[in-house]
Amino acid sequence: MDATESRLHALARHLHRLAACRRCPRMTGPPVLGEAVLSPVLLVGQAPGVREVEQGRPFVGPAGRTLFAWLAPLGLSEVKFRRRVYMAAVCRCFPGKTAGGSDRAPSRAEQAACAPWLAQELDILRPRLILPVGRLAIDRFLGPAPLEQVVGQVHPWREGDLAADLIPLPHPSGASPWPRKEPGKTLLARALELLAVHPAWRAILHQPPPLAFDKAGADGEDGAP
């Protein structure tokens, strides 16, 4: 087994363990997983919604349709995107609803409980480009800051021996007007322009799809990373 195959099997084992996670009693699972693909591009969302948990895939609701509408003009349909980009999140289970009926934001404890899963994915994938989508995901990599100060730019990022470029995107939820009004509209367009010319993005457009593993067939043991 060569180094690439070894990483692919490590990712499949990781996803098998992640699928069994039940650490957070207030969260509704099972954890939502993306495809087991060794990609140079990593998308990190916030947390799945009800539809994502029901279908077992990230970004399948209205927010997902908006996200893929943003990305389609850059050369990847939704199907191709899912096969070529590894999709993760700050939290992998649905946090539930608030008393007012809106989606509850994951608590700091829930974010901390889920953080080792993302840390292990970063170590396995070693991506060249990270796309944090929404405030929680952006905060994970850049710390708290207004969207106006982070969207529309490429941010060099380092953590230990890991290094990547970050291109933050606002959350595509219809509940957020930020991407549809200024300055958000212009900054989102600028972010997508930067994404379209990034070498890692161009690589997944013009090269064969990255190696992927059928996570349904992965072997592993339940546990934490």
DOPA-911406 format. One record per residue (C-alpha): chain; residue in three letters; z negated, y, x negated. Coordinates in steps of 0.2 Angstrom, whole numbers, plus 2048, in hexadecimal, padded with zeros to 3 digits. Each point is the difference from the previous one (the first is absolute). Layout:
N
chaine A residu ALA w Z v Y u X .
...
This chain:
225
chaine A residu MET w 800 v 800 u 800 .
chaine A residu ASP w 805 v 811 u 7F9 .
chaine A residu ALA w 7F6 v 810 u 801 .
chaine A residu THR w 809 v 806 u 80F .
chaine A residu GLU w 7FE v 7F0 u 80A .
chaine A residu SER w 7ED v 800 u 7FA .
chaine A residu ARG w 7FE v 812 u 807 .
chaine A residu LEU w 809 v 7FB u 811 .
chaine A residu HIS w 7F4 v 7F1 u 802 .
chaine A residu ALA w 7F1 v 80B u 7FC .
chaine A residu LEU w 806 v 80C u 80E .
chaine A residu ALA w 802 v 7F1 u 80C .
chaine A residu ARG w 7EF v 7FA u 7FC .
chaine A residu HIS w 7F9 v 811 u 802 .
chaine A residu LEU w 808 v 802 u 811 .
chaine A residu HIS w 7F9 v 7EF u 806 .
chaine A residu ARG w 7EE v 806 u 7FB .
chaine A residu LEU w 803 v 811 u 808 .
chaine A residu ALA w 806 v 7F8 u 811 .
chaine A residu ALA w 7EF v 7F7 u 801 .
chaine A residu CYS w 7F6 v 810 u 7FD .
chaine A residu ARG w 7F3 v 804 u 80E .
chaine A residu ARG w 7F4 v 80C u 7F6 .
chaine A residu CYS w 800 v 80E u 80D .
chaine A residu PRO w 7F7 v 7FC u 811 .
chaine A residu ARG w 807 v 810 u 809 .
chaine A residu MET w 812 v 7FC u 7FB .
chaine A residu THR w 80C v 7F6 u 80A .
chaine A residu GLY w 80A v 7F4 u 7F6 .
chaine A residu PRO w 808 v 7F6 u 7FA .
chaine A residu PRO w 805 v 80A u 7F1 .
chaine A residu VAL w 812 v 807 u 801 .
chaine A residu LEU w 80B v 7FB u 7F1 .
chaine A residu GLY w 811 v 805 u 7F9 .
chaine A residu GLU w 80C v 7F5 u 7F8 .
chaine A residu ALA w 7FB v 7F7 u 7F0 .
chaine A residu VAL w 80D v 809 u 7F6 .
chaine A residu LEU w 7FF v 805 u 7ED .
chaine A residu SER w 806 v 812 u 802 .
chaine A residu PRO w 800 v 80F u 7F4 .
chaine A residu VAL w 7FC v 80B u 810 .
chaine A residu LEU w 7F0 v 7FF u 809 .
chaine A residu LEU w 7FD v 808 u 811 .
chaine A residu VAL w 7EE v 803 u 805 .
chaine A residu GLY w 7FC v 804 u 812 .
chaine A residu GLN w 7EF v 804 u 808 .
chaine A residu ALA w 7FB v 7F2 u 80C .
chaine A residu PRO w 80A v 7F6 u 80D .
chaine A residu GLY w 800 v 803 u 813 .
chaine A residu VAL w 7FE v 7F4 u 80E .
chaine A residu ARG w 813 v 7FC u 800 .
chaine A residu GLU w 800 v 7FC u 7ED .
chaine A residu VAL w 7F1 v 7F4 u 802 .
chaine A residu GLU w 809 v 7F7 u 80F .
chaine A residu GLN w 810 v 7FE u 7F7 .
chaine A residu GLY w 7F8 v 7FD u 7EE .
chaine A residu ARG w 80C v 80D u 7F8 .
chaine A residu PRO w 7FD v 812 u 7FA .
chaine A residu PHE w 808 v 80F u 808 .
chaine A residu VAL w 807 v 7F7 u 810 .
chaine A residu GLY w 7FB v 80E u 80C .
chaine A residu PRO w 806 v 811 u 804 .
chaine A residu ALA w 7FA v 806 u 7EF .
chaine A residu GLY w 80A v 7F3 u 7F7 .
chaine A residu ARG w 810 v 805 u 80A .
chaine A residu THR w 7FE v 811 u 7FA .
chaine A residu LEU w 7FC v 7FB u 7EE .
chaine A residu PHE w 810 v 7F5 u 7FF .
chaine A residu ALA w 80A v 80E u 808 .
chaine A residu TRP w 7FB v 80B u 7F1 .
chaine A residu LEU w 805 v 7F3 u 7F4 .
chaine A residu ALA w 810 v 7F9 u 807 .
chaine A residu PRO w 80B v 80E u 7FA .
chaine A residu LEU w 7F9 v 7FC u 7EE .
chaine A residu GLY w 809 v 7F0 u 801 .
chaine A residu LEU w 7F4 v 7F3 u 806 .
chaine A residu SER w 7FF v 7F9 u 812 .
chaine A residu GLU w 7F0 v 7FA u 807 .
chaine A residu VAL w 804 v 7EE u 7FC .
chaine A residu LYS w 806 v 804 u 7EE .
chaine A residu PHE w 7F1 v 80B u 7FD .
chaine A residu ARG w 7F4 v 7F2 u 805 .
chaine A residu ARG w 809 v 7F4 u 7F5 .
chaine A residu ARG w 800 v 80C u 7F1 .
chaine A residu VAL w 7F0 v 80A u 801 .
chaine A residu TYR w 7EE v 7F9 u 7FF .
chaine A residu MET w 7F6 v 807 u 80F .
chaine A residu ALA w 7ED v 802 u 7FE .
chaine A residu ALA w 7F3 v 80B u 808 .
chaine A residu VAL w 7EF v 808 u 7FD .
chaine A residu CYS w 7F9 v 7F4 u 80D .
chaine A residu ARG w 809 v 7F1 u 807 .
chaine A residu CYS w 7F8 v 7FE u 811 .
chaine A residu PHE w 800 v 80B u 810 .
chaine A residu PRO w 7F0 v 80B u 800 .
chaine A residu GLY w 7FF v 801 u 813 .
chaine A residu LYS w 7FF v 80F u 80B .
chaine A residu THR w 7F5 v 80F u 801 .
chaine A residu ALA w 7F6 v 804 u 810 .
chaine A residu GLY w 80E v 80C u 804 .
chaine A residu GLY w 80E v 7F2 u 7FF .
chaine A residu SER w 808 v 805 u 7F0 .
chaine A residu ASP w 801 v 7F5 u 7F1 .
chaine A residu ARG w 7F0 v 800 u 7F5 .
chaine A residu ALA w 802 v 804 u 7EE .
chaine A residu PRO w 7F9 v 7F3 u 7F5 .
chaine A residu SER w 7EE v 804 u 7F9 .
chaine A residu ARG w 7FD v 803 u 7EE .
chaine A residu ALA w 7F8 v 7EF u 7FF .
chaine A residu GLU w 80F v 7F7 u 808 .
chaine A residu GLN w 80B v 809 u 7F4 .
chaine A residu ALA w 7F5 v 7FA u 7F1 .
chaine A residu ALA w 800 v 7EE u 807 .
chaine A residu CYS w 813 v 800 u 800 .
chaine A residu ALA w 803 v 809 u 7F0 .
chaine A residu PRO w 7FF v 7F0 u 7F5 .
chaine A residu TRP w 80F v 7F9 u 809 .
chaine A residu LEU w 80B v 80F u 7FB .
chaine A residu ALA w 7F9 v 801 u 7EF .
chaine A residu GLN w 806 v 7EE u 7FD .
chaine A residu GLU w 811 v 803 u 807 .
chaine A residu LEU w 802 v 80F u 7F4 .
chaine A residu ASP w 7FB v 7F4 u 7F2 .
chaine A residu ILE w 80D v 7F3 u 805 .
chaine A residu LEU w 80E v 80B u 805 .
chaine A residu ARG w 7FE v 80E u 7F3 .
chaine A residu PRO w 80C v 80B u 80A .
chaine A residu ARG w 80A v 80E u 7F9 .
chaine A residu LEU w 800 v 80A u 810 .
chaine A residu ILE w 7F2 v 801 u 80E .
chaine A residu LEU w 803 v 808 u 811 .
chaine A residu PRO w 7EF v 804 u 808 .
chaine A residu VAL w 803 v 804 u 812 .
chaine A residu GLY w 7F3 v 80A u 809 .
chaine A residu ARG w 7F0 v 809 u 7FB .
chaine A residu LEU w 7F5 v 7F1 u 7FC .
chaine A residu ALA w 80D v 7F8 u 7F5 .
chaine A residu ILE w 804 v 811 u 7F7 .
chaine A residu ASP w 7ED v 802 u 7FE .
chaine A residu ARG w 7FF v 7EF u 7F8 .
chaine A residu PHE w 80B v 805 u 7F2 .
chaine A residu LEU w 7FF v 813 u 7FE .
chaine A residu GLY w 7EF v 805 u 808 .
chaine A residu PRO w 7FE v 80B u 80F .
chaine A residu ALA w 80C v 80E u 801 .
chaine A residu PRO w 80A v 809 u 80E .
chaine A residu LEU w 811 v 7F8 u 803 .
chaine A residu GLU w 809 v 810 u 7FC .
chaine A residu GLN w 7FA v 7FE u 7EE .
chaine A residu VAL w 805 v 7EE u 7FD .
chaine A residu VAL w 80F v 7FC u 80B .
chaine A residu GLY w 811 v 804 u 7F9 .
chaine A residu GLN w 7FC v 7FD u 7EE .
chaine A residu VAL w 800 v 7F1 u 7F3 .
chaine A residu HIS w 7EE v 7FD u 7F9 .
chaine A residu PRO w 7FE v 7F6 u 7F0 .
chaine A residu TRP w 7F1 v 7F4 u 803 .
chaine A residu ARG w 7F6 v 7F6 u 7F4 .
chaine A residu GLU w 7F1 v 7F4 u 804 .
chaine A residu GLY w 7FB v 7F5 u 7F1 .
chaine A residu ASP w 80F v 7F9 u 7F8 .
chaine A residu LEU w 80A v 803 u 810 .
chaine A residu ALA w 80D v 80E u 801 .
chaine A residu ALA w 80C v 805 u 80E .
chaine A residu ASP w 808 v 80F u 809 .
chaine A residu LEU w 7F9 v 804 u 811 .
chaine A residu ILE w 80B v 808 u 80E .
chaine A residu PRO w 7F4 v 803 u 80E .
chaine A residu LEU w 806 v 800 u 812 .
chaine A residu PRO w 7F7 v 807 u 810 .
chaine A residu HIS w 7FB v 7F4 u 80D .
chaine A residu PRO w 80F v 7FD u 80C .
chaine A residu SER w 7F4 v 7FE u 80F .
chaine A residu GLY w 806 v 80A u 80F .
chaine A residu ALA w 7EF v 807 u 802 .
chaine A residu SER w 802 v 80A u 7F0 .
chaine A residu PRO w 80B v 80F u 802 .
chaine A residu TRP w 800 v 804 u 7ED .
chaine A residu PRO w 811 v 7F8 u 7FC .
chaine A residu ARG w 808 v 809 u 80E .
chaine A residu LYS w 7FB v 812 u 7FC .
chaine A residu GLU w 801 v 80B u 7F1 .
chaine A residu PRO w 7FB v 7FE u 7F2 .
chaine A residu GLY w 7FF v 7EE u 804 .
chaine A residu LYS w 812 v 7FE u 805 .
chaine A residu THR w 807 v 807 u 7F0 .
chaine A residu LEU w 7F3 v 7F7 u 7F5 .
chaine A residu LEU w 804 v 7EF u 808 .
chaine A residu ALA w 813 v 803 u 7FD .
chaine A residu ARG w 7FC v 804 u 7EE .
chaine A residu ALA w 7F5 v 7F1 u 7FE .
chaine A residu LEU w 80F v 7F5 u 807 .
chaine A residu GLU w 80C v 808 u 7F4 .
chaine A residu LEU w 7F5 v 7FC u 7F1 .
chaine A residu LEU w 7FE v 7EE u 806 .
chaine A residu ALA w 813 v 7FE u 802 .
chaine A residu VAL w 803 v 804 u 7ED .
chaine A residu HIS w 7F0 v 7F7 u 7F9 .
chaine A residu PRO w 806 v 7F2 u 7F4 .
chaine A residu ALA w 7F5 v 7F3 u 808 .
chaine A residu TRP w 807 v 804 u 811 .
chaine A residu ARG w 812 v 800 u 7F9 .
chaine A residu ALA w 7FC v 7EF u 7F8 .
chaine A residu ILE w 7FB v 7F8 u 810 .
chaine A residu LEU w 810 v 807 u 808 .
chaine A residu HIS w 80C v 7FA u 7F3 .
chaine A residu GLN w 7F8 v 7F0 u 7F9 .
chaine A residu PRO w 7FE v 7EF u 809 .
chaine A residu PRO w 7F0 v 7FF u 80B .
chaine A residu PRO w 7F0 v 7FD u 7F6 .
chaine A residu LEU w 7F9 v 7EF u 800 .
chaine A residu ALA w 7F6 v 7FC u 80F .
chaine A residu PHE w 7F5 v 7F2 u 806 .
chaine A residu ASP w 7FE v 7F8 u 811 .
chaine A residu LYS w 7ED v 805 u 802 .
chaine A residu ALA w 7FF v 7F3 u 80E .
chaine A residu GLY w 802 v 7F2 u 7F3 .
chaine A residu ALA w 7F4 v 807 u 7F3 .
chaine A residu ASP w 7F2 v 7F6 u 7FA .
chaine A residu GLY w 7EF v 807 u 7FC .
chaine A residu GLU w 7EE v 801 u 803 .
chaine A residu ASP w 7F7 v 80C u 80C .
chaine A residu GLY w 7F6 v 80D u 7F7 .
chaine A residu ALA w 800 v 812 u 7F9 .
chaine A residu PRO w 80A v 807 u 7F2 .
